[in-house]
Amino acid sequence: MQLIETIILLFIVIDPFGNLPFIITILEQLDKRQYDRAIFREMAIAFVVLCLFLFAGDTILTFLSIRESSVRIAGGIILLIIALQMIFRSASEMFQHEYSHDPLVVPIAMPSIAGPSAITTLIILKTDATVPAGYVLAALAIVFVLTLAILYLGRLLMDRLGHRVLRALEKFMGMLLSLIAVDMIMVGVKSMLSGV
């Protein structure tokens, strides 16, 4: 998997367009300066969390004696569940709890940005010998820059595009993610049957 493919995969998994309506709703009481500061803070926290899993994920797998095929199958199932939620539900409906204004870490940094699907995807990419670790880190950084730009312009995008267009983008990304998830499960099953 090359750099562009890794960027596309991580972009779909992190899903900035799908998370945008939810994040806008959570931060709707903040003025522009407070909103910008909150977005930058939450993105920085999410990036650190994902980097920790990127560099320590394989160590955790080795310690727990978990095979790569198991990670692929479990990761594919998780991604498929997330994809189905993206297709059949809105991002805001995935989180039913009440949060105070300008929340810290939860629910924006985690689990909206650095969620189970992103963490699992990074661990799988790190354990994949065909994907250089530098590519994964570079792809993650690029995706975070793109996501940060989308979220910074979030209110403008919401005004220009509207909820319906963003929902359509989310569902389209959900369809793409479901294809990736099924392929991941199939590769995991093939690896397991071959004894990898």
HELIX and SHEET records of a PDB file:
HELIX    1   1 LEU A    3  ILE A   14  1                                  12    
HELIX    2   2 PRO A   16  ILE A   26  1                                  11    
HELIX    3   3 LYS A   32  PHE A   63  1                                  32    
HELIX    4   4 GLU A   68  PHE A   88  1                                  21    
HELIX    5   5 ALA A   91  MET A   94  5                                   4    
HELIX    6   6 ILE A  108  ILE A  113  3                                   6    
HELIX    7   7 PRO A  116  THR A  127  1                                  12    
HELIX    8   8 ALA A  133  TYR A  152  1                                  20    
HELIX    9   9 GLY A  154  LEU A  193  1                                  40    
END                                                                             
